Structure formats: C-alpha cells, structure tokens
C-alpha cells in the first residue's frame, strides 16, 4: 500500500487533508493544496475565502503569490545554463557582470554562484522598504535596481549564512546577462512554456499576463488572525527572488518536473543535471548533515526532503518533496507568516522533524541573526532582535558550532546563522536605548508645553480683545 512519508495511505490523503482543514477552519482565510505522486496530481483542492469581506471563495483557479519560492526558478535557470557550459558554479561572478559592478565589497575573496545559492556571499540584509514597493511605476531594469540597492558586504564569503534577496536577485541578473533575455522572458521560454504553466507569471508587475493580474487582484491578504492587510499587492525590488504569481496547480507542475518518473526530462537535456541540482552542495559546519542542494533547502522529516518556503505581505507558500518516493506537496495561503498549513500540514503529511545536538558548553547565551542591516540606522532597532537560548534549547536547533566549549555559531533555521552576543553587549544595547527614550520623552513634553502655551496665549488675547 502506497503512503505519504508520514504513513498516511494515499487513498486517504484527500480525506485527511479535508479533515485537517475543517479542524482549523476558523483560523483559515484561503488555502490551496496540491499533492503529486509519481508525476501525477493526486490532490488539487482549495478551501476557504480569497476575499473574506466579500465572501469570495477560493478555488483551484485562485492566484496566489509564490513569494520566495520564486527563487527556485532562479536556481533552475542557473543550472540550465551550467548544463550548456555558459556558467560555472565556482567561477567568480564578476566575470559574468559588467566591469566595476560592485562598489561596496569589503573582502577580496571571490563570490561564486554557489555562494548566491547558499546565501553566504556575506551581504548585510535590507529593510522592507528596500525589498518591496507599492507602485508598478517605480519598476526599474533589474541591473539598475541591483546597482542602486547594493548592500554592504559584512561577512567573508563562505563563512556565514545570512538569507539574501539581493544575492539571488543577482543570480537572476546573471541569467539575463548570459542569456541575453530579461529574466522573466527566459523563464517563460525555458520553464513555464515547456511545463504548460499557463497560469503563472514572474514578470516584475505581471503585465505579460494581464488576466492573471486581474485574478490576483481578486484575492486579499490577511494576518494569521484574519485581519485584512491593506495594500497587500506589493512589487518585489529584486523581482526574480519573489515576484511569481500563479495557481497552486501550476506550481504543482513545476514540482512534478523536479521528480520525473522516467528518463524523460523537461527542465534539462540530461538527467544528470537535475540530479546535480538536487544533490547536497552545502553541509552544516563540521557535520555531514545536508543544508542546501543548490538553493533548495534540505530538511529531514521522517524522510529526507527538499523544500523552499515563501512569505510576502499577506501570503505564505511552501513546496516540499521527497525525490526518493517521488511524492511532494504545495501549500499556498493568503495569510502572512501563516503556520497551521505552512508548518502543521507539512508535518501531518511528511512527519515531524527532530534535531539533536551534543552541546558541551556550560550554558546557553544570547544570539543575534546574521541576517541584519548592520550598516544602517535601522540597525539600532535590529539590535533588539537578540534571543536567549538555554543549553537545552541549543541542543534542539539545526546545528551548533563549538570550539573549546564555547558556542561560536548556531543555525536556528537552515536559511541563516545566529552569532553569539556577549552579556556586555546586551547590557550596552539596553543602556544605549535609555537616552533615546529620554529624548523621545523630552520631545513629547516640549511639544505639549508648546501647544499648551499657544492655547493659553490665544485665550489671553481673546480676553484682551473682548
């Protein structure tokens, strides 16, 4: 009897998903689920409301945001060009870019396409205002956008994993430079058309598919607790990293192409290229535990899987599959940072994922995400993004790097490392906020005094004139 990785009989899968959704109905806006087995779609269902306020139900033609799952199109495009001998994963990317492209590199170490796939080229993170915008009139050519928004390099390449939209956008631009086509045109020709993905677009504003944009505008975005998010149609600055919109059914076609059932291969001329793309290219430091397969995240549930997640303003998406059994699933919702389906349904179908580390350090400590805007004023506020972990909590994380009993780095998620922060620095940050708070209080007090002064001056003048 064929089953899911969590041992659910495939004959009961749709019923299981129906029951799961029904049990969380009051927390759900819309969710679309597609399951693929041996190249065939065995589940393709939509639940809930695309627009709660207008009671517009979701169906299998509902258009969702791919968000960061769009990055898989970048990695696939790169590997297609690698197969053709036009790109090399370990060559310095400056050989593929216009001369003098970078202005803010701190280190002389080469940055490779593998670094871009692994998010370890060393760039600082960027603010939300730099990652997306609201008016399609602001759209710029990709290369110009990347030059204009170049972040500072704050880590040595290959040393720290810090999720980077800029880095993946850069890989998309390299595809443009080598192919001689805008990235969205390349993807249309080499991925969407061969897979008959007629209900998907990765144009920066979707204008190559106007009817799809119309359908996207019929769905609203919500928070986890079902509050409407105004202006939830946003445009992604480095658009190859997150601009795709489409149906879950279409995303399922892409998923099926990653798990071909025979020697036929649509995405690549040679099956070996697909095998290479889906093979481990980065391990967690000092271990044999897989972390990335050329941009795909490797995650151990009850079986080893490959996956990618996506979050954008009002939308969450996930693609996860087991290449061995050729079973995979797509989940798309119109709720920001949604967890019931994004995490919960995935565990229901693939089993739980358990991590265990042997931690020898005496205790826990404070850690800060490597994904941070270190050189910007916003860093003052990002400094608050510090988490304290106990020794027991550290042992449950993805990976812990120790040296002589001192924790040097932890991987809280596959997408980024966390670095230790001393108690001295934590106290310094707390102290540094005291003058900020006092300055705010002083400014508010001064403003109130001024307003009261104006009010009483007017009153006195009125009495004199009266």
C-alpha positions as CSV (number, residue, x, y, z in Angstrom):
1,X,0.0,0.0,0.0
2,X,1.4,3.4,-1.0
3,X,1.6,6.0,1.7
4,X,2.9,9.5,2.4
5,X,6.2,9.8,4.3
6,X,4.1,10.0,7.5
7,X,2.4,6.7,6.6
8,X,-1.0,8.1,5.5
9,X,-2.4,5.8,2.8
10,X,-2.5,7.8,-0.4
11,X,-6.1,6.6,-0.9
12,X,-7.0,8.5,2.3
13,X,-4.8,11.6,1.7
14,X,-7.6,13.9,0.4
15,X,-9.9,12.9,3.2
16,X,-7.1,13.5,5.7
17,X,-6.4,17.0,4.3
18,X,-10.2,17.8,4.3
19,X,-10.4,16.8,8.0
20,X,-7.3,18.8,8.8
21,X,-8.6,22.0,7.1
22,X,-12.0,21.5,8.7
23,X,-10.4,21.4,12.2
24,X,-8.7,24.8,11.6
25,X,-11.4,26.4,9.6
26,X,-12.0,29.3,12.0
27,X,-8.3,30.3,11.6
28,X,-8.2,30.0,7.8
29,X,-8.6,32.6,5.1
30,X,-7.8,30.6,1.9
31,X,-5.5,27.6,1.4
32,X,-4.8,25.7,-1.8
33,X,-3.1,22.3,-1.6
34,X,-1.7,20.2,-4.4
35,X,-0.1,16.8,-3.9
36,X,2.0,15.0,-6.5
37,X,2.9,11.3,-6.7
38,X,4.9,9.7,-9.5
39,X,4.3,12.7,-11.7
40,X,0.5,12.6,-11.3
41,X,-1.7,15.1,-9.3
42,X,-3.5,13.1,-6.6
43,X,-4.9,16.1,-4.7
44,X,-5.7,19.6,-6.1
45,X,-8.1,21.4,-3.7
46,X,-8.8,24.9,-2.5
47,X,-10.5,25.9,0.8
48,X,-11.8,29.0,2.5
49,X,-12.1,32.6,1.2
50,X,-9.9,34.5,-1.2
51,X,-11.8,37.6,0.0
52,X,-13.5,37.2,3.4
53,X,-15.2,40.6,3.3
54,X,-16.9,39.9,0.0
55,X,-17.3,36.2,0.7
56,X,-15.4,35.3,-2.5
57,X,-14.5,31.6,-2.1
58,X,-11.1,30.3,-3.2
59,X,-11.0,27.6,-5.9
60,X,-8.2,25.8,-7.9
61,X,-8.0,28.8,-10.3
62,X,-7.3,31.3,-7.4
63,X,-4.0,33.1,-8.0
64,X,-1.6,33.3,-5.0
65,X,1.9,34.8,-4.5
66,X,4.8,32.4,-4.8
67,X,6.9,34.8,-2.7
68,X,10.4,33.3,-2.1
69,X,9.6,30.0,-3.8
70,X,10.2,32.1,-6.9
71,X,13.9,31.7,-6.1
72,X,13.7,28.1,-7.3
73,X,13.2,29.5,-10.8
74,X,16.5,31.3,-10.4
75,X,18.4,28.2,-9.3
76,X,16.8,26.1,-12.1
77,X,17.7,28.7,-14.7
78,X,21.3,28.9,-13.5
79,X,21.6,25.1,-13.7
80,X,20.2,25.1,-17.2
81,X,23.0,27.5,-18.3
82,X,25.5,25.4,-16.3
83,X,24.4,22.4,-18.4
84,X,25.0,24.4,-21.5
85,X,28.5,25.3,-20.4
86,X,27.7,29.0,-20.2
87,X,28.0,29.3,-16.4
88,X,30.3,27.7,-13.9
89,X,29.1,27.5,-10.2
90,X,32.6,28.1,-8.8
91,X,33.8,31.0,-11.0
92,X,33.9,34.5,-9.6
93,X,30.6,36.1,-10.6
94,X,32.4,39.3,-11.5
95,X,33.4,37.5,-14.7
96,X,29.7,37.5,-15.7
97,X,28.9,41.0,-14.6
98,X,29.7,44.4,-16.2
99,X,33.1,45.8,-15.1
100,X,33.0,47.7,-11.9
101,X,29.5,46.4,-11.0
102,X,30.2,46.3,-7.2
103,X,31.1,49.4,-5.1
104,X,30.9,48.1,-1.5
105,X,32.8,44.8,-1.4
106,X,34.8,44.5,1.8
107,X,36.7,41.3,1.0
108,X,38.8,40.2,-1.9
109,X,37.6,36.6,-1.8
110,X,35.7,35.6,-4.9
111,X,31.9,35.3,-4.8
112,X,30.5,32.4,-6.7
113,X,27.1,31.3,-7.9
114,X,27.2,28.7,-5.2
115,X,27.6,31.5,-2.6
116,X,24.5,33.1,-4.1
117,X,22.6,29.8,-3.8
118,X,23.8,29.2,-0.3
119,X,23.2,32.8,0.9
120,X,26.8,33.0,2.2
121,X,28.3,35.7,0.0
122,X,28.4,38.0,3.1
123,X,26.0,40.8,2.4
124,X,24.0,42.6,5.1
125,X,20.2,42.3,5.0
126,X,18.0,45.0,3.6
127,X,15.0,46.8,5.1
128,X,11.4,46.0,4.0
129,X,11.3,49.4,2.1
130,X,14.3,48.2,0.0
131,X,12.8,44.7,-0.6
132,X,9.4,45.7,-2.0
133,X,7.5,48.7,-3.2
134,X,3.8,49.6,-3.9
135,X,3.6,51.3,-7.3
136,X,4.4,49.5,-10.5
137,X,5.5,52.9,-11.9
138,X,8.6,52.5,-9.7
139,X,9.8,49.4,-11.6
140,X,13.4,49.7,-12.8
141,X,15.5,47.4,-15.0
142,X,17.0,44.6,-12.9
143,X,20.6,45.5,-13.3
144,X,19.9,49.2,-12.4
145,X,17.9,48.1,-9.4
146,X,20.8,45.9,-8.1
147,X,23.3,48.7,-8.6
148,X,21.1,51.2,-6.8
149,X,20.4,49.0,-3.9
150,X,23.8,47.3,-3.4
151,X,24.2,46.3,0.3
152,X,27.5,46.3,2.2
153,X,29.4,43.1,2.5
154,X,29.8,42.5,6.2
155,X,31.0,38.8,6.3
156,X,33.7,37.0,4.5
157,X,32.3,34.8,1.7
158,X,31.7,31.1,2.8
159,X,31.8,32.0,6.5
160,X,28.2,32.9,7.5
161,X,24.8,32.0,6.1
162,X,22.5,35.1,6.0
163,X,19.5,34.9,3.8
164,X,20.0,37.4,0.9
165,X,17.3,38.5,-1.5
166,X,20.0,40.7,-3.1
167,X,22.2,37.7,-3.8
168,X,19.5,35.6,-5.5
169,X,18.4,38.7,-7.5
170,X,22.0,39.0,-8.6
171,X,21.9,35.4,-9.9
172,X,18.8,36.2,-11.8
173,X,20.6,39.2,-13.4
174,X,23.5,36.9,-14.4
175,X,20.9,34.7,-16.2
176,X,19.8,37.9,-18.0
177,X,23.4,38.8,-18.9
178,X,24.3,35.3,-20.2
179,X,21.1,34.5,-22.0
180,X,20.6,38.0,-23.5
181,X,16.9,37.9,-22.3
182,X,15.1,39.7,-19.5
183,X,14.8,37.1,-16.7
184,X,11.1,36.8,-16.9
185,X,11.3,36.1,-20.7
186,X,13.9,33.5,-20.1
187,X,11.7,31.7,-17.5
188,X,8.7,31.9,-19.8
189,X,10.6,30.3,-22.6
190,X,12.6,27.7,-20.7
191,X,10.4,26.8,-17.7
192,X,6.8,27.9,-17.9
193,X,6.1,27.1,-21.6
194,X,7.7,23.6,-21.6
195,X,5.7,22.8,-18.4
196,X,2.5,24.3,-19.8
197,X,2.4,26.6,-16.7
198,X,-0.1,29.0,-18.4
199,X,-1.4,30.4,-15.1
200,X,1.9,31.8,-13.8
201,X,4.0,34.9,-14.3
202,X,7.3,36.2,-12.9
203,X,7.2,39.5,-14.7
204,X,8.0,42.2,-12.2
205,X,4.4,43.5,-12.4
206,X,2.7,40.6,-14.1
207,X,1.9,42.7,-17.1
208,X,2.9,40.0,-19.5
209,X,-0.2,38.2,-18.2
210,X,-3.0,40.8,-17.6
211,X,-5.7,38.3,-16.9
212,X,-3.5,36.8,-14.2
213,X,-3.0,40.2,-12.6
214,X,-6.8,40.6,-12.6
215,X,-7.3,37.3,-10.8
216,X,-4.5,38.2,-8.4
217,X,-6.4,41.4,-7.5
218,X,-9.4,39.3,-6.6
219,X,-7.7,37.8,-3.6
220,X,-6.9,39.7,-0.4
221,X,-4.1,39.2,2.1
222,X,-4.6,38.6,5.8
223,X,-2.6,38.2,9.0
224,X,-2.5,35.0,11.0
225,X,-5.6,36.1,13.0
226,X,-7.5,37.0,9.8
227,X,-7.1,40.8,9.9
228,X,-7.2,42.3,6.4
229,X,-3.8,43.7,5.4
230,X,-4.4,46.9,3.4
231,X,-2.3,47.4,0.3
232,X,-1.3,43.7,0.1
233,X,-0.3,43.9,-3.6
234,X,3.4,44.7,-3.4
235,X,6.2,44.5,-6.0
236,X,9.5,42.9,-5.3
237,X,12.6,45.0,-5.8
238,X,14.8,42.2,-6.9
239,X,11.9,40.6,-8.7
240,X,13.4,37.1,-9.6
241,X,13.5,36.5,-5.8
242,X,9.8,36.7,-5.1
243,X,7.6,38.2,-7.9
244,X,6.0,35.0,-9.2
245,X,2.2,34.8,-9.0
246,X,0.0,31.8,-10.1
247,X,-2.1,28.9,-9.2
248,X,-1.1,26.1,-6.9
249,X,-1.9,23.7,-9.7
250,X,0.7,25.4,-11.9
251,X,3.3,25.3,-9.1
252,X,2.5,21.6,-8.8
253,X,3.5,21.2,-12.5
254,X,6.9,22.6,-11.6
255,X,7.1,20.3,-8.6
256,X,6.3,17.3,-10.8
257,X,9.1,18.2,-13.2
258,X,11.6,18.0,-10.3
259,X,10.6,14.3,-9.8
260,X,10.4,12.8,-13.3
261,X,9.2,9.2,-13.3
262,X,11.3,8.0,-16.2
263,X,14.2,9.2,-18.3
264,X,12.1,12.0,-19.9
265,X,13.3,15.3,-18.6
266,X,11.6,18.6,-19.4
267,X,13.8,21.1,-17.4
268,X,17.2,19.7,-18.5
269,X,18.6,17.9,-21.5
270,X,20.5,15.5,-19.2
271,X,19.0,13.8,-16.2
272,X,22.5,14.2,-14.5
273,X,21.9,18.0,-14.4
274,X,18.7,17.5,-12.4
275,X,20.4,15.0,-10.1
276,X,23.3,17.5,-9.6
277,X,20.8,20.4,-8.8
278,X,19.1,18.2,-6.2
279,X,22.3,17.0,-4.6
280,X,23.8,18.4,-1.4
281,X,26.1,21.4,-2.1
282,X,26.4,22.7,1.4
283,X,26.5,20.9,4.8
284,X,26.1,22.4,8.2
285,X,29.5,23.4,9.6
286,X,31.6,20.5,10.9
287,X,28.9,17.9,10.1
288,X,27.7,15.5,7.4
289,X,24.2,17.0,7.8
290,X,22.9,18.4,4.5
291,X,21.8,22.1,4.4
292,X,21.4,23.2,0.8
293,X,21.1,21.5,-2.5
294,X,22.0,24.3,-4.9
295,X,19.5,26.7,-3.3
296,X,16.9,24.0,-2.3
297,X,16.7,23.6,1.4
298,X,17.3,20.1,2.7
299,X,15.0,19.1,5.6
300,X,14.8,15.8,7.5
301,X,11.3,14.9,8.3
302,X,10.5,11.2,8.5
303,X,12.3,11.1,5.2
304,X,14.9,13.4,3.7
305,X,13.2,16.1,1.7
306,X,14.0,19.2,-0.4
307,X,11.9,22.3,0.1
308,X,11.6,26.0,0.0
309,X,9.3,28.5,1.8
310,X,7.9,31.9,0.9
311,X,6.5,34.8,2.8
312,X,5.3,38.1,1.3
313,X,2.9,40.7,2.6
314,X,-0.3,38.7,3.1
315,X,0.8,35.4,1.6
316,X,2.7,32.3,2.7
317,X,3.7,29.4,0.5
318,X,5.7,26.1,0.7
319,X,6.9,23.4,-1.6
320,X,8.3,20.2,-0.2
321,X,9.1,16.9,-1.8
322,X,10.8,13.5,-1.3
323,X,12.7,12.7,-4.6
324,X,13.2,9.1,-3.5
325,X,9.4,8.2,-3.3
326,X,8.5,10.9,-5.9
327,X,6.0,12.4,-3.6
328,X,5.6,16.2,-3.0
329,X,3.2,18.8,-1.9
330,X,2.5,22.5,-2.5
331,X,0.7,24.7,0.1
332,X,-0.3,28.3,-0.7
333,X,-2.3,30.6,1.6
334,X,-3.3,34.3,1.7
335,X,-2.1,34.8,5.3
336,X,1.2,36.4,6.2
337,X,3.6,34.1,8.2
338,X,0.9,31.5,8.4
339,X,1.8,28.4,10.4
340,X,-1.1,26.0,10.5
341,X,-0.6,24.8,6.9
342,X,2.9,26.1,6.3
343,X,4.3,24.0,9.2
344,X,1.4,22.0,10.6
345,X,0.1,20.4,7.4
346,X,3.6,19.7,6.2
347,X,4.3,17.7,9.4
348,X,1.0,15.9,9.1
349,X,2.0,14.7,5.7
350,X,5.8,14.3,6.0
351,X,6.1,13.5,9.7
352,X,7.9,15.7,12.3
353,X,11.4,16.8,12.0
354,X,13.7,16.3,15.1
355,X,17.1,17.9,15.5
356,X,19.6,17.0,18.2
357,X,23.0,18.4,19.0
358,X,25.5,17.5,21.7
359,X,26.3,20.8,23.4
360,X,29.3,20.8,25.7
361,X,29.3,24.5,26.7
362,X,28.3,25.2,30.3
363,X,25.1,27.1,29.4
364,X,23.2,28.9,26.8
365,X,23.6,32.5,25.8
366,X,22.4,35.4,23.7
367,X,22.4,35.2,19.9
368,X,21.6,37.5,17.0
369,X,20.6,36.7,13.5
370,X,23.3,37.1,10.8
371,X,20.6,38.5,8.6
372,X,20.7,42.1,9.7
373,X,21.1,45.6,8.3
374,X,24.3,46.2,10.1
375,X,25.4,49.5,8.5
376,X,22.1,51.3,8.5
377,X,20.3,53.4,11.1
378,X,17.7,50.6,11.4
379,X,20.4,48.5,13.0
380,X,19.7,50.4,16.2
381,X,16.3,48.7,16.3
382,X,17.6,45.4,14.8
383,X,19.9,45.1,17.8
384,X,16.8,44.2,19.7
385,X,16.5,41.1,17.6
386,X,18.5,39.1,20.2
387,X,17.4,35.8,21.5
388,X,18.5,34.0,24.6
389,X,18.8,30.2,24.3
390,X,19.3,27.7,27.2
391,X,21.6,24.8,26.8
392,X,18.6,22.5,26.3
393,X,17.2,24.8,23.6
394,X,20.6,24.9,21.8
395,X,20.6,21.1,21.6
396,X,17.3,21.1,19.7
397,X,18.5,23.6,16.9
398,X,19.6,22.6,13.5
399,X,23.3,22.9,14.2
400,X,25.6,24.2,16.9
401,X,29.3,25.1,16.2
402,X,31.5,24.9,19.3
403,X,35.2,25.4,20.0
404,X,36.8,24.6,23.4
405,X,33.3,24.6,25.0
406,X,32.3,28.0,23.5
407,X,29.4,28.2,21.1
408,X,30.7,30.2,18.0
409,X,27.6,29.9,15.8
410,X,24.2,28.3,15.7
411,X,21.8,27.6,12.9
412,X,18.4,28.4,14.1
413,X,16.9,27.9,10.7
414,X,18.5,26.5,7.5
415,X,18.3,29.9,5.9
416,X,20.5,31.8,8.4
417,X,23.1,31.5,11.1
418,X,22.9,33.2,14.5
419,X,26.0,34.6,16.1
420,X,26.8,34.9,19.9
421,X,26.3,38.3,21.6
422,X,28.0,38.9,24.9
423,X,26.1,39.9,28.0
424,X,28.2,43.1,28.0
425,X,26.9,44.0,24.6
426,X,23.3,43.2,25.5
427,X,23.6,45.5,28.6
428,X,25.2,48.1,26.4
429,X,22.3,48.0,23.9
430,X,19.8,48.3,26.8
431,X,21.7,51.3,28.2
432,X,22.0,52.9,24.7
433,X,18.3,53.0,24.5
434,X,17.9,55.0,27.7
435,X,19.0,58.3,26.1
436,X,16.8,57.5,23.1
437,X,13.7,57.0,25.3
438,X,14.6,60.2,27.3
439,X,15.0,62.2,24.1
440,X,11.6,61.0,22.9
441,X,10.0,61.9,26.3
442,X,11.7,65.3,26.2
443,X,10.5,66.0,22.7
444,X,6.9,65.0,23.6
445,X,7.0,67.1,26.7
446,X,8.4,70.1,24.8
447,X,5.6,69.7,22.2
448,X,2.9,69.6,24.8
449,X,4.3,72.6,26.6
450,X,4.4,74.5,23.3
451,X,0.8,73.5,22.4
452,X,-0.4,74.5,25.9
453,X,1.5,77.8,25.6
454,X,-0.2,78.5,22.2
455,X,-3.6,77.7,23.7
456,X,-3.3,80.0,26.7
457,X,-1.8,82.8,24.5
458,X,-4.9,82.6,22.3
459,X,-7.2,82.6,25.4
460,X,-5.5,85.7,26.9
461,X,-5.6,87.6,23.6
462,X,-9.3,86.8,23.2
463,X,-9.9,88.2,26.7
464,X,-8.0,91.4,26.0
465,X,-9.8,91.9,22.6
466,X,-13.1,91.0,24.2
